[in-house]
């Protein structure tokens, strides 16, 4: 089963890209993979926080 992916362009300042790229290299992953992981974790954290508030 293939996961569907959406392609989009993200414009970020050079200094942020360099930091992300350096971190990705240290972790042995691509910059794209690192950014995807960061976004995935952020969304999950926000969803979890929302569930705690609405299930109060």
mmCIF entry with sequence, helices, sheets and N, C-alpha, C, O atoms, coordinates in Angstrom:
data_MODEL
# 
_entry.id   MODEL 
# 
_entity.id                         1 
_entity.type                       polymer 
_entity.pdbx_number_of_molecules   1 
# 
_entity_poly.entity_id                      1 
_entity_poly.type                           'polypeptide(L)' 
_entity_poly.nstd_linkage                   no 
_entity_poly.nstd_monomer                   no 
_entity_poly.pdbx_seq_one_letter_code       
;(UNK)(UNK)(UNK)(UNK)(UNK)(UNK)(UNK)(UNK)(UNK)(UNK)(UNK)(UNK)(UNK)(UNK)(UNK)(UNK)
(UNK)(UNK)(UNK)(UNK)(UNK)(UNK)(UNK)(UNK)(UNK)(UNK)(UNK)(UNK)(UNK)(UNK)(UNK)(UNK)
(UNK)(UNK)(UNK)(UNK)(UNK)(UNK)(UNK)(UNK)(UNK)(UNK)(UNK)(UNK)(UNK)(UNK)(UNK)(UNK)
(UNK)(UNK)(UNK)(UNK)(UNK)(UNK)(UNK)(UNK)
;
_entity_poly.pdbx_seq_one_letter_code_can   XXXXXXXXXXXXXXXXXXXXXXXXXXXXXXXXXXXXXXXXXXXXXXXXXXXXXXXX 
_entity_poly.pdbx_strand_id                 A 
# 
loop_
_entity_poly_seq.entity_id 
_entity_poly_seq.num 
_entity_poly_seq.mon_id 
_entity_poly_seq.hetero 
1 1  UNK n 
1 2  UNK n 
1 3  UNK n 
1 4  UNK n 
1 5  UNK n 
1 6  UNK n 
1 7  UNK n 
1 8  UNK n 
1 9  UNK n 
1 10 UNK n 
1 11 UNK n 
1 12 UNK n 
1 13 UNK n 
1 14 UNK n 
1 15 UNK n 
1 16 UNK n 
1 17 UNK n 
1 18 UNK n 
1 19 UNK n 
1 20 UNK n 
1 21 UNK n 
1 22 UNK n 
1 23 UNK n 
1 24 UNK n 
1 25 UNK n 
1 26 UNK n 
1 27 UNK n 
1 28 UNK n 
1 29 UNK n 
1 30 UNK n 
1 31 UNK n 
1 32 UNK n 
1 33 UNK n 
1 34 UNK n 
1 35 UNK n 
1 36 UNK n 
1 37 UNK n 
1 38 UNK n 
1 39 UNK n 
1 40 UNK n 
1 41 UNK n 
1 42 UNK n 
1 43 UNK n 
1 44 UNK n 
1 45 UNK n 
1 46 UNK n 
1 47 UNK n 
1 48 UNK n 
1 49 UNK n 
1 50 UNK n 
1 51 UNK n 
1 52 UNK n 
1 53 UNK n 
1 54 UNK n 
1 55 UNK n 
1 56 UNK n 
# 
_struct_asym.id          A 
_struct_asym.entity_id   1 
# 
loop_
_struct_conf.conf_type_id 
_struct_conf.id 
_struct_conf.pdbx_PDB_helix_id 
_struct_conf.beg_label_comp_id 
_struct_conf.beg_label_asym_id 
_struct_conf.beg_label_seq_id 
_struct_conf.pdbx_beg_PDB_ins_code 
_struct_conf.end_label_comp_id 
_struct_conf.end_label_asym_id 
_struct_conf.end_label_seq_id 
_struct_conf.pdbx_end_PDB_ins_code 
_struct_conf.beg_auth_comp_id 
_struct_conf.beg_auth_asym_id 
_struct_conf.beg_auth_seq_id 
_struct_conf.end_auth_comp_id 
_struct_conf.end_auth_asym_id 
_struct_conf.end_auth_seq_id 
_struct_conf.pdbx_PDB_helix_class 
_struct_conf.details 
_struct_conf.pdbx_PDB_helix_length 
HELX_P HELX_P1 AA1 UNK A 14 ? UNK A 27 ? UNK A 14 UNK A 27 1 ? 14 
HELX_P HELX_P2 AA2 UNK A 31 ? UNK A 54 ? UNK A 31 UNK A 54 1 ? 24 
# 
_struct_conf_type.id          HELX_P 
_struct_conf_type.criteria    ? 
_struct_conf_type.reference   ? 
# 
loop_
_atom_site.group_PDB 
_atom_site.id 
_atom_site.type_symbol 
_atom_site.label_atom_id 
_atom_site.label_alt_id 
_atom_site.label_comp_id 
_atom_site.label_asym_id 
_atom_site.label_entity_id 
_atom_site.label_seq_id 
_atom_site.pdbx_PDB_ins_code 
_atom_site.Cartn_x 
_atom_site.Cartn_y 
_atom_site.Cartn_z 
_atom_site.occupancy 
_atom_site.B_iso_or_equiv 
_atom_site.pdbx_formal_charge 
_atom_site.auth_seq_id 
_atom_site.auth_comp_id 
_atom_site.auth_asym_id 
_atom_site.auth_atom_id 
_atom_site.pdbx_PDB_model_num 
ATOM 1   N N  . UNK A 1 1  ? 0.847   -1.184 0.000  1.00 0.00 ? 1  UNK A N  1 
ATOM 2   C CA . UNK A 1 1  ? 0.000   0.000  0.000  1.00 0.00 ? 1  UNK A CA 1 
ATOM 3   C C  . UNK A 1 1  ? 0.889   1.243  0.000  1.00 0.00 ? 1  UNK A C  1 
ATOM 4   O O  . UNK A 1 1  ? 1.785   1.363  0.835  1.00 0.00 ? 1  UNK A O  1 
ATOM 5   N N  . UNK A 1 2  ? 0.650   2.154  -0.916 1.00 0.00 ? 2  UNK A N  1 
ATOM 6   C CA . UNK A 1 2  ? 1.453   3.360  -1.051 1.00 0.00 ? 2  UNK A CA 1 
ATOM 7   C C  . UNK A 1 2  ? 0.777   4.516  -0.331 1.00 0.00 ? 2  UNK A C  1 
ATOM 8   O O  . UNK A 1 2  ? -0.425  4.741  -0.473 1.00 0.00 ? 2  UNK A O  1 
ATOM 9   N N  . UNK A 1 3  ? 1.570   5.243  0.443  1.00 0.00 ? 3  UNK A N  1 
ATOM 10  C CA . UNK A 1 3  ? 1.038   6.427  1.120  1.00 0.00 ? 3  UNK A CA 1 
ATOM 11  C C  . UNK A 1 3  ? 0.967   7.575  0.120  1.00 0.00 ? 3  UNK A C  1 
ATOM 12  O O  . UNK A 1 3  ? 1.919   7.833  -0.617 1.00 0.00 ? 3  UNK A O  1 
ATOM 13  N N  . UNK A 1 4  ? -0.170  8.257  0.104  1.00 0.00 ? 4  UNK A N  1 
ATOM 14  C CA . UNK A 1 4  ? -0.319  9.411  -0.771 1.00 0.00 ? 4  UNK A CA 1 
ATOM 15  C C  . UNK A 1 4  ? 0.435   10.583 -0.160 1.00 0.00 ? 4  UNK A C  1 
ATOM 16  O O  . UNK A 1 4  ? 0.390   10.801 1.051  1.00 0.00 ? 4  UNK A O  1 
ATOM 17  N N  . UNK A 1 5  ? 1.116   11.324 -0.996 1.00 0.00 ? 5  UNK A N  1 
ATOM 18  C CA . UNK A 1 5  ? 1.879   12.479 -0.522 1.00 0.00 ? 5  UNK A CA 1 
ATOM 19  C C  . UNK A 1 5  ? 1.491   13.706 -1.322 1.00 0.00 ? 5  UNK A C  1 
ATOM 20  O O  . UNK A 1 5  ? 1.128   13.617 -2.495 1.00 0.00 ? 5  UNK A O  1 
ATOM 21  N N  . UNK A 1 6  ? 1.572   14.830 -0.678 1.00 0.00 ? 6  UNK A N  1 
ATOM 22  C CA . UNK A 1 6  ? 1.307   16.110 -1.318 1.00 0.00 ? 6  UNK A CA 1 
ATOM 23  C C  . UNK A 1 6  ? 2.642   16.842 -1.443 1.00 0.00 ? 6  UNK A C  1 
ATOM 24  O O  . UNK A 1 6  ? 3.421   16.886 -0.491 1.00 0.00 ? 6  UNK A O  1 
ATOM 25  N N  . UNK A 1 7  ? 2.897   17.401 -2.592 1.00 0.00 ? 7  UNK A N  1 
ATOM 26  C CA . UNK A 1 7  ? 4.120   18.174 -2.805 1.00 0.00 ? 7  UNK A CA 1 
ATOM 27  C C  . UNK A 1 7  ? 3.774   19.658 -2.679 1.00 0.00 ? 7  UNK A C  1 
ATOM 28  O O  . UNK A 1 7  ? 2.810   20.137 -3.276 1.00 0.00 ? 7  UNK A O  1 
ATOM 29  N N  . UNK A 1 8  ? 4.582   20.377 -1.887 1.00 0.00 ? 8  UNK A N  1 
ATOM 30  C CA . UNK A 1 8  ? 4.372   21.818 -1.789 1.00 0.00 ? 8  UNK A CA 1 
ATOM 31  C C  . UNK A 1 8  ? 5.707   22.500 -1.521 1.00 0.00 ? 8  UNK A C  1 
ATOM 32  O O  . UNK A 1 8  ? 6.672   21.869 -1.089 1.00 0.00 ? 8  UNK A O  1 
ATOM 33  N N  . UNK A 1 9  ? 5.740   23.776 -1.782 1.00 0.00 ? 9  UNK A N  1 
ATOM 34  C CA . UNK A 1 9  ? 6.968   24.553 -1.599 1.00 0.00 ? 9  UNK A CA 1 
ATOM 35  C C  . UNK A 1 9  ? 6.887   25.313 -0.282 1.00 0.00 ? 9  UNK A C  1 
ATOM 36  O O  . UNK A 1 9  ? 5.873   25.939 0.028  1.00 0.00 ? 9  UNK A O  1 
ATOM 37  N N  . UNK A 1 10 ? 7.954   25.250 0.474  1.00 0.00 ? 10 UNK A N  1 
ATOM 38  C CA . UNK A 1 10 ? 8.036   25.967 1.741  1.00 0.00 ? 10 UNK A CA 1 
ATOM 39  C C  . UNK A 1 10 ? 9.188   26.959 1.637  1.00 0.00 ? 10 UNK A C  1 
ATOM 40  O O  . UNK A 1 10 ? 10.332  26.579 1.391  1.00 0.00 ? 10 UNK A O  1 
ATOM 41  N N  . UNK A 1 11 ? 8.873   28.208 1.823  1.00 0.00 ? 11 UNK A N  1 
ATOM 42  C CA . UNK A 1 11 ? 9.913   29.241 1.786  1.00 0.00 ? 11 UNK A CA 1 
ATOM 43  C C  . UNK A 1 11 ? 10.291  29.600 3.218  1.00 0.00 ? 11 UNK A C  1 
ATOM 44  O O  . UNK A 1 11 ? 9.449   30.015 4.015  1.00 0.00 ? 11 UNK A O  1 
ATOM 45  N N  . UNK A 1 12 ? 11.577  29.431 3.527  1.00 0.00 ? 12 UNK A N  1 
ATOM 46  C CA . UNK A 1 12 ? 12.074  29.757 4.865  1.00 0.00 ? 12 UNK A CA 1 
ATOM 47  C C  . UNK A 1 12 ? 13.383  30.530 4.725  1.00 0.00 ? 12 UNK A C  1 
ATOM 48  O O  . UNK A 1 12 ? 14.067  30.414 3.708  1.00 0.00 ? 12 UNK A O  1 
ATOM 49  N N  . UNK A 1 13 ? 13.732  31.311 5.733  1.00 0.00 ? 13 UNK A N  1 
ATOM 50  C CA . UNK A 1 13 ? 14.996  32.052 5.688  1.00 0.00 ? 13 UNK A CA 1 
ATOM 51  C C  . UNK A 1 13 ? 16.194  31.097 5.615  1.00 0.00 ? 13 UNK A C  1 
ATOM 52  O O  . UNK A 1 13 ? 16.153  29.978 6.126  1.00 0.00 ? 13 UNK A O  1 
ATOM 53  N N  . UNK A 1 14 ? 17.248  31.570 4.970  1.00 0.00 ? 14 UNK A N  1 
ATOM 54  C CA . UNK A 1 14 ? 18.459  30.767 4.802  1.00 0.00 ? 14 UNK A CA 1 
ATOM 55  C C  . UNK A 1 14 ? 19.007  30.242 6.122  1.00 0.00 ? 14 UNK A C  1 
ATOM 56  O O  . UNK A 1 14 ? 19.417  29.085 6.212  1.00 0.00 ? 14 UNK A O  1 
ATOM 57  N N  . UNK A 1 15 ? 19.014  31.097 7.150  1.00 0.00 ? 15 UNK A N  1 
ATOM 58  C CA . UNK A 1 15 ? 19.608  30.671 8.424  1.00 0.00 ? 15 UNK A CA 1 
ATOM 59  C C  . UNK A 1 15 ? 18.821  29.526 9.065  1.00 0.00 ? 15 UNK A C  1 
ATOM 60  O O  . UNK A 1 15 ? 19.417  28.655 9.700  1.00 0.00 ? 15 UNK A O  1 
ATOM 61  N N  . UNK A 1 16 ? 17.511  29.512 8.914  1.00 0.00 ? 16 UNK A N  1 
ATOM 62  C CA . UNK A 1 16 ? 16.704  28.411 9.461  1.00 0.00 ? 16 UNK A CA 1 
ATOM 63  C C  . UNK A 1 16 ? 16.957  27.138 8.652  1.00 0.00 ? 16 UNK A C  1 
ATOM 64  O O  . UNK A 1 16 ? 17.082  26.052 9.217  1.00 0.00 ? 16 UNK A O  1 
ATOM 65  N N  . UNK A 1 17 ? 17.032  27.278 7.331  1.00 0.00 ? 17 UNK A N  1 
ATOM 66  C CA . UNK A 1 17 ? 17.324  26.121 6.498  1.00 0.00 ? 17 UNK A CA 1 
ATOM 67  C C  . UNK A 1 17 ? 18.664  25.500 6.867  1.00 0.00 ? 17 UNK A C  1 
ATOM 68  O O  . UNK A 1 17 ? 18.774  24.279 6.973  1.00 0.00 ? 17 UNK A O  1 
ATOM 69  N N  . UNK A 1 18 ? 19.666  26.319 7.060  1.00 0.00 ? 18 UNK A N  1 
ATOM 70  C CA . UNK A 1 18 ? 20.995  25.814 7.408  1.00 0.00 ? 18 UNK A CA 1 
ATOM 71  C C  . UNK A 1 18 ? 20.966  25.061 8.739  1.00 0.00 ? 18 UNK A C  1 
ATOM 72  O O  . UNK A 1 18 ? 21.597  24.012 8.874  1.00 0.00 ? 18 UNK A O  1 
ATOM 73  N N  . UNK A 1 19 ? 20.237  25.593 9.718  1.00 0.00 ? 19 UNK A N  1 
ATOM 74  C CA . UNK A 1 19 ? 20.117  24.911 11.011 1.00 0.00 ? 19 UNK A CA 1 
ATOM 75  C C  . UNK A 1 19 ? 19.399  23.575 10.865 1.00 0.00 ? 19 UNK A C  1 
ATOM 76  O O  . UNK A 1 19 ? 19.822  22.568 11.432 1.00 0.00 ? 19 UNK A O  1 
ATOM 77  N N  . UNK A 1 20 ? 18.312  23.576 10.100 1.00 0.00 ? 20 UNK A N  1 
ATOM 78  C CA . UNK A 1 20 ? 17.573  22.333 9.875  1.00 0.00 ? 20 UNK A CA 1 
ATOM 79  C C  . UNK A 1 20 ? 18.431  21.319 9.122  1.00 0.00 ? 20 UNK A C  1 
ATOM 80  O O  . UNK A 1 20 ? 18.442  20.136 9.463  1.00 0.00 ? 20 UNK A O  1 
ATOM 81  N N  . UNK A 1 21 ? 19.141  21.776 8.109  1.00 0.00 ? 21 UNK A N  1 
ATOM 82  C CA . UNK A 1 21 ? 19.977  20.891 7.312  1.00 0.00 ? 21 UNK A CA 1 
ATOM 83  C C  . UNK A 1 21 ? 21.106  20.294 8.157  1.00 0.00 ? 21 UNK A C  1 
ATOM 84  O O  . UNK A 1 21 ? 21.414  19.109 8.030  1.00 0.00 ? 21 UNK A O  1 
ATOM 85  N N  . UNK A 1 22 ? 21.714  21.099 9.007  1.00 0.00 ? 22 UNK A N  1 
ATOM 86  C CA . UNK A 1 22 ? 22.769  20.610 9.893  1.00 0.00 ? 22 UNK A CA 1 
ATOM 87  C C  . UNK A 1 22 ? 22.221  19.564 10.856 1.00 0.00 ? 22 UNK A C  1 
ATOM 88  O O  . UNK A 1 22 ? 22.848  18.525 11.066 1.00 0.00 ? 22 UNK A O  1 
ATOM 89  N N  . UNK A 1 23 ? 21.071  19.827 11.436 1.00 0.00 ? 23 UNK A N  1 
ATOM 90  C CA . UNK A 1 23 ? 20.446  18.883 12.357 1.00 0.00 ? 23 UNK A CA 1 
ATOM 91  C C  . UNK A 1 23 ? 20.072  17.585 11.641 1.00 0.00 ? 23 UNK A C  1 
ATOM 92  O O  . UNK A 1 23 ? 20.256  16.495 12.184 1.00 0.00 ? 23 UNK A O  1 
ATOM 93  N N  . UNK A 1 24 ? 19.552  17.705 10.433 1.00 0.00 ? 24 UNK A N  1 
ATOM 94  C CA . UNK A 1 24 ? 19.186  16.520 9.657  1.00 0.00 ? 24 UNK A CA 1 
ATOM 95  C C  . UNK A 1 24 ? 20.417  15.657 9.376  1.00 0.00 ? 24 UNK A C  1 
ATOM 96  O O  . UNK A 1 24 ? 20.364  14.435 9.510  1.00 0.00 ? 24 UNK A O  1 
ATOM 97  N N  . UNK A 1 25 ? 21.512  16.286 8.989  1.00 0.00 ? 25 UNK A N  1 
ATOM 98  C CA . UNK A 1 25 ? 22.743  15.536 8.721  1.00 0.00 ? 25 UNK A CA 1 
ATOM 99  C C  . UNK A 1 25 ? 23.232  14.816 9.965  1.00 0.00 ? 25 UNK A C  1 
ATOM 100 O O  . UNK A 1 25 ? 23.666  13.666 9.887  1.00 0.00 ? 25 UNK A O  1 
ATOM 101 N N  . UNK A 1 26 ? 23.167  15.484 11.119 1.00 0.00 ? 26 UNK A N  1 
ATOM 102 C CA . UNK A 1 26 ? 23.585  14.859 12.377 1.00 0.00 ? 26 UNK A CA 1 
ATOM 103 C C  . UNK A 1 26 ? 22.727  13.644 12.709 1.00 0.00 ? 26 UNK A C  1 
ATOM 104 O O  . UNK A 1 26 ? 23.213  12.676 13.293 1.00 0.00 ? 26 UNK A O  1 
ATOM 105 N N  . UNK A 1 27 ? 21.441  13.696 12.334 1.00 0.00 ? 27 UNK A N  1 
ATOM 106 C CA . UNK A 1 27 ? 20.522  12.596 12.611 1.00 0.00 ? 27 UNK A CA 1 
ATOM 107 C C  . UNK A 1 27 ? 20.525  11.542 11.505 1.00 0.00 ? 27 UNK A C  1 
ATOM 108 O O  . UNK A 1 27 ? 19.898  10.491 11.639 1.00 0.00 ? 27 UNK A O  1 
ATOM 109 N N  . UNK A 1 28 ? 21.229  11.827 10.420 1.00 0.00 ? 28 UNK A N  1 
ATOM 110 C CA . UNK A 1 28 ? 21.306  10.881 9.321  1.00 0.00 ? 28 UNK A CA 1 
ATOM 111 C C  . UNK A 1 28 ? 20.037  10.777 8.493  1.00 0.00 ? 28 UNK A C  1 
ATOM 112 O O  . UNK A 1 28 ? 19.737  9.721  7.936  1.00 0.00 ? 28 UNK A O  1 
ATOM 113 N N  . UNK A 1 29 ? 19.294  11.870 8.411  1.00 0.00 ? 29 UNK A N  1 
ATOM 114 C CA . UNK A 1 29 ? 18.063  11.895 7.624  1.00 0.00 ? 29 UNK A CA 1 
ATOM 115 C C  . UNK A 1 29 ? 18.108  13.084 6.669  1.00 0.00 ? 29 UNK A C  1 
ATOM 116 O O  . UNK A 1 29 ? 18.971  13.954 6.786  1.00 0.00 ? 29 UNK A O  1 
ATOM 117 N N  . UNK A 1 30 ? 17.178  13.113 5.732  1.00 0.00 ? 30 UNK A N  1 
ATOM 118 C CA . UNK A 1 30 ? 17.090  14.254 4.825  1.00 0.00 ? 30 UNK A CA 1 
ATOM 119 C C  . UNK A 1 30 ? 16.435  15.432 5.540  1.00 0.00 ? 30 UNK A C  1 
ATOM 120 O O  . UNK A 1 30 ? 15.743  15.265 6.544  1.00 0.00 ? 30 UNK A O  1 
ATOM 121 N N  . UNK A 1 31 ? 16.666  16.603 5.009  1.00 0.00 ? 31 UNK A N  1 
ATOM 122 C CA . UNK A 1 31 ? 16.032  17.799 5.570  1.00 0.00 ? 31 UNK A CA 1 
ATOM 123 C C  . UNK A 1 31 ? 14.513  17.684 5.428  1.00 0.00 ? 31 UNK A C  1 
ATOM 124 O O  . UNK A 1 31 ? 13.778  18.080 6.332  1.00 0.00 ? 31 UNK A O  1 
ATOM 125 N N  . UNK A 1 32 ? 14.044  17.155 4.321  1.00 0.00 ? 32 UNK A N  1 
ATOM 126 C CA . UNK A 1 32 ? 12.617  16.956 4.103  1.00 0.00 ? 32 UNK A CA 1 
ATOM 127 C C  . UNK A 1 32 ? 12.028  16.028 5.166  1.00 0.00 ? 32 UNK A C  1 
ATOM 128 O O  . UNK A 1 32 ? 10.959  16.300 5.712  1.00 0.00 ? 32 UNK A O  1 
ATOM 129 N N  . UNK A 1 33 ? 12.724  14.944 5.452  1.00 0.00 ? 33 UNK A N  1 
ATOM 130 C CA . UNK A 1 33 ? 12.254  13.995 6.458  1.00 0.00 ? 33 UNK A CA 1 
ATOM 131 C C  . UNK A 1 33 ? 12.209  14.647 7.840  1.00 0.00 ? 33 UNK A C  1 
ATOM 132 O O  . UNK A 1 33 ? 11.260  14.442 8.596  1.00 0.00 ? 33 UNK A O  1 
ATOM 133 N N  . UNK A 1 34 ? 13.223  15.423 8.163  1.00 0.00 ? 34 UNK A N  1 
ATOM 134 C CA . UNK A 1 34 ? 13.256  16.116 9.454  1.00 0.00 ? 34 UNK A CA 1 
ATOM 135 C C  . UNK A 1 34 ? 12.080  17.081 9.582  1.00 0.00 ? 34 UNK A C  1 
ATOM 136 O O  . UNK A 1 34 ? 11.406  17.102 10.612 1.00 0.00 ? 34 UNK A O  1 
ATOM 137 N N  . UNK A 1 35 ? 11.831  17.876 8.550  1.00 0.00 ? 35 UNK A N  1 
ATOM 138 C CA . UNK A 1 35 ? 10.729  18.839 8.588  1.00 0.00 ? 35 UNK A CA 1 
ATOM 139 C C  . UNK A 1 35 ? 9.394   18.112 8.693  1.00 0.00 ? 35 UNK A C  1 
ATOM 140 O O  . UNK A 1 35 ? 8.511   18.551 9.429  1.00 0.00 ? 35 UNK A O  1 
ATOM 141 N N  . UNK A 1 36 ? 9.235   17.016 7.975  1.00 0.00 ? 36 UNK A N  1 
ATOM 142 C CA . UNK A 1 36 ? 8.000   16.227 8.064  1.00 0.00 ? 36 UNK A CA 1 
ATOM 143 C C  . UNK A 1 36 ? 7.786   15.708 9.476  1.00 0.00 ? 36 UNK A C  1 
ATOM 144 O O  . UNK A 1 36 ? 6.668   15.741 9.989  1.00 0.00 ? 36 UNK A O  1 
ATOM 145 N N  . UNK A 1 37 ? 8.846   15.230 10.103 1.00 0.00 ? 37 UNK A N  1 
ATOM 146 C CA . UNK A 1 37 ? 8.758   14.726 11.477 1.00 0.00 ? 37 UNK A CA 1 
ATOM 147 C C  . UNK A 1 37 ? 8.405   15.844 12.456 1.00 0.00 ? 37 UNK A C  1 
ATOM 148 O O  . UNK A 1 37 ? 7.577   15.656 13.348 1.00 0.00 ? 37 UNK A O  1 
ATOM 149 N N  . UNK A 1 38 ? 9.028   16.992 12.288 1.00 0.00 ? 38 UNK A N  1 
ATOM 150 C CA . UNK A 1 38 ? 8.736   18.144 13.153 1.00 0.00 ? 38 UNK A CA 1 
ATOM 151 C C  . UNK A 1 38 ? 7.266   18.533 13.026 1.00 0.00 ? 38 UNK A C  1 
ATOM 152 O O  . UNK A 1 38 ? 6.599   18.760 14.035 1.00 0.00 ? 38 UNK A O  1 
ATOM 153 N N  . UNK A 1 39 ? 6.759   18.613 11.805 1.00 0.00 ? 39 UNK A N  1 
ATOM 154 C CA . UNK A 1 39 ? 5.357   18.978 11.589 1.00 0.00 ? 39 UNK A CA 1 
ATOM 155 C C  . UNK A 1 39 ? 4.407   17.923 12.141 1.00 0.00 ? 39 UNK A C  1 
ATOM 156 O O  . UNK A 1 39 ? 3.390   18.257 12.748 1.00 0.00 ? 39 UNK A O  1 
ATOM 157 N N  . UNK A 1 40 ? 4.736   16.647 11.931 1.00 0.00 ? 40 UNK A N  1 
ATOM 158 C CA . UNK A 1 40 ? 3.915   15.553 12.438 1.00 0.00 ? 40 UNK A CA 1 
ATOM 159 C C  . UNK A 1 40 ? 3.820   15.617 13.966 1.00 0.00 ? 40 UNK A C  1 
ATOM 160 O O  . UNK A 1 40 ? 2.732   15.504 14.530 1.00 0.00 ? 40 UNK A O  1 
ATOM 161 N N  . UNK A 1 41 ? 4.967   15.800 14.628 1.00 0.00 ? 41 UNK A N  1 
ATOM 162 C CA . UNK A 1 41 ? 4.979   15.888 16.090 1.00 0.00 ? 41 UNK A CA 1 
ATOM 163 C C  . UNK A 1 41 ? 4.194   17.094 16.591 1.00 0.00 ? 41 UNK A C  1 
ATOM 164 O O  . UNK A 1 41 ? 3.481   17.000 17.590 1.00 0.00 ? 41 UNK A O  1 
ATOM 165 N N  . UNK A 1 42 ? 4.322   18.223 15.906 1.00 0.00 ? 42 UNK A N  1 
ATOM 166 C CA . UNK A 1 42 ? 3.609   19.444 16.296 1.00 0.00 ? 42 UNK A CA 1 
ATOM 167 C C  . UNK A 1 42 ? 2.097   19.243 16.204 1.00 0.00 ? 42 UNK A C  1 
ATOM 168 O O  . UNK A 1 42 ? 1.362   19.590 17.128 1.00 0.00 ? 42 UNK A O  1 
ATOM 169 N N  . UNK A 1 43 ? 1.639   18.681 15.086 1.00 0.00 ? 43 UNK A N  1 
ATOM 170 C CA . UNK A 1 43 ? 0.205   18.464 14.892 1.00 0.00 ? 43 UNK A CA 1 
ATOM 171 C C  . UNK A 1 43 ? -0.331  17.481 15.935 1.00 0.00 ? 43 UNK A C  1 
ATOM 172 O O  . UNK A 1 43 ? -1.398  17.709 16.506 1.00 0.00 ? 43 UNK A O  1 
ATOM 173 N N  . UNK A 1 44 ? 0.388   16.405 16.186 1.00 0.00 ? 44 UNK A N  1 
ATOM 174 C CA . UNK A 1 44 ? -0.053  15.437 17.194 1.00 0.00 ? 44 UNK A CA 1 
ATOM 175 C C  . UNK A 1 44 ? -0.117  16.062 18.582 1.00 0.00 ? 44 UNK A C  1 
ATOM 176 O O  . UNK A 1 44 ? -1.039  15.778 19.346 1.00 0.00 ? 44 UNK A O  1 
ATOM 177 N N  . UNK A 1 45 ? 0.846   16.901 18.912 1.00 0.00 ? 45 UNK A N  1 
ATOM 178 C CA . UNK A 1 45 ? 0.847   17.568 20.212 1.00 0.00 ? 45 UNK A CA 1 
ATOM 179 C C  . UNK A 1 45 ? -0.365  18.493 20.336 1.00 0.00 ? 45 UNK A C  1 
ATOM 180 O O  . UNK A 1 45 ? -1.018  18.523 21.379 1.00 0.00 ? 45 UNK A O  1 
ATOM 181 N N  . UNK A 1 46 ? -0.663  19.239 19.285 1.00 0.00 ? 46 UNK A N  1 
ATOM 182 C CA . UNK A 1 46 ? -1.809  20.145 19.302 1.00 0.00 ? 46 UNK A CA 1 
ATOM 183 C C  . UNK A 1 46 ? -3.120  19.365 19.405 1.00 0.00 ? 46 UNK A C  1 
ATOM 184 O O  . UNK A 1 46 ? -4.026  19.774 20.131 1.00 0.00 ? 46 UNK A O  1 
ATOM 185 N N  . UNK A 1 47 ? -3.229  18.248 18.685 1.00 0.00 ? 47 UNK A N  1 
ATOM 186 C CA . UNK A 1 47 ? -4.447  17.437 18.756 1.00 0.00 ? 47 UNK A CA 1 
ATOM 187 C C  . UNK A 1 47 ? -4.623  16.865 20.153 1.00 0.00 ? 47 UNK A C  1 
ATOM 188 O O  . UNK A 1 47 ? -5.735  16.843 20.681 1.00 0.00 ? 47 UNK A O  1 
ATOM 189 N N  . UNK A 1 48 ? -3.533  16.402 20.754 1.00 0.00 ? 48 UNK A N  1 
ATOM 190 C CA . UNK A 1 48 ? -3.599  15.831 22.103 1.00 0.00 ? 48 UNK A CA 1 
ATOM 191 C C  . UNK A 1 48 ? -4.011  16.900 23.116 1.00 0.00 ? 48 UNK A C  1 
ATOM 192 O O  . UNK A 1 48 ? -4.820  16.640 24.007 1.00 0.00 ? 48 UNK A O  1 
ATOM 193 N N  . UNK A 1 49 ? -3.455  18.092 22.976 1.00 0.00 ? 49 UNK A N  1 
ATOM 194 C CA . UNK A 1 49 ? -3.800  19.196 23.879 1.00 0.00 ? 49 UNK A CA 1 
ATOM 195 C C  . UNK A 1 49 ? -5.276  19.551 23.726 1.00 0.00 ? 49 UNK A C  1 
ATOM 196 O O  . UNK A 1 49 ? -5.956  19.815 24.718 1.00 0.00 ? 49 UNK A O  1 
ATOM 197 N N  . UNK A 1 50 ? -5.773  19.561 22.498 1.00 0.00 ? 50 UNK A N  1 
ATOM 198 C CA . UNK A 1 50 ? -7.181  19.873 22.241 1.00 0.00 ? 50 UNK A CA 1 
ATOM 199 C C  . UNK A 1 50 ? -8.089  18.811 22.864 1.00 0.00 ? 50 UNK A C  1 
ATOM 200 O O  . UNK A 1 50 ? -9.136  19.141 23.421 1.00 0.00 ? 50 UNK A O  1 
ATOM 201 N N  . UNK A 1 51 ? -7.694  17.541 22.771 1.00 0.00 ? 51 UNK A N  1 
ATOM 202 C CA . UNK A 1 51 ? -8.492  16.460 23.371 1.00 0.00 ? 51 UNK A CA 1 
ATOM 203 C C  . UNK A 1 51 ? -8.568  16.616 24.877 1.00 0.00 ? 51 UNK A C  1 
ATOM 204 O O  . UNK A 1 51 ? -9.624  16.389 25.467 1.00 0.00 ? 51 UNK A O  1 
ATOM 205 N N  . UNK A 1 52 ? -7.468  16.998 25.510 1.00 0.00 ? 52 UNK A N  1 
ATOM 206 C CA . UNK A 1 52 ? -7.472  17.168 26.969 1.00 0.00 ? 52 UNK A CA 1 
ATOM 207 C C  . UNK A 1 52 ? -8.422  18.284 27.380 1.00 0.00 ? 52 UNK A C  1 
ATOM 208 O O  . UNK A 1 52 ? -9.114  18.164 28.390 1.00 0.00 ? 52 UNK A O  1 
ATOM 209 N N  . UNK A 1 53 ? -8.463  19.365 26.612 1.00 0.00 ? 53 UNK A N  1 
ATOM 210 C CA . UNK A 1 53 ? -9.323  20.504 26.939 1.00 0.00 ? 53 UNK A CA 1 
ATOM 211 C C  . UNK A 1 53 ? -10.798 20.138 26.723 1.00 0.00 ? 53 UNK A C  1 
ATOM 212 O O  . UNK A 1 53 ? -11.644 20.481 27.549 1.00 0.00 ? 53 UNK A O  1 
ATOM 213 N N  . UNK A 1 54 ? -11.108 19.452 25.634 1.00 0.00 ? 54 UNK A N  1 
ATOM 214 C CA . UNK A 1 54 ? -12.511 19.150 25.335 1.00 0.00 ? 54 UNK A CA 1 
ATOM 215 C C  . UNK A 1 54 ? -13.045 17.987 26.144 1.00 0.00 ? 54 UNK A C  1 
ATOM 216 O O  . UNK A 1 54 ? -14.262 17.844 26.266 1.00 0.00 ? 54 UNK A O  1 
ATOM 217 N N  . UNK A 1 55 ? -12.188 17.154 26.700 1.00 0.00 ? 55 UNK A N  1 
ATOM 218 C CA . UNK A 1 55 ? -12.617 16.014 27.514 1.00 0.00 ? 55 UNK A CA 1 
ATOM 219 C C  . UNK A 1 55 ? -12.562 16.322 29.014 1.00 0.00 ? 55 UNK A C  1 
ATOM 220 O O  . UNK A 1 55 ? -12.544 15.406 29.836 1.00 0.00 ? 55 UNK A O  1 
ATOM 221 N N  . UNK A 1 56 ? -12.536 17.563 29.353 1.00 0.00 ? 56 UNK A N  1 
ATOM 222 C CA . UNK A 1 56 ? -12.399 17.991 30.738 1.00 0.00 ? 56 UNK A CA 1 
ATOM 223 C C  . UNK A 1 56 ? -13.609 17.694 31.552 1.00 0.00 ? 56 UNK A C  1 
ATOM 224 O O  . UNK A 1 56 ? -13.641 17.999 32.744 1.00 0.00 ? 56 UNK A O  1 
# 
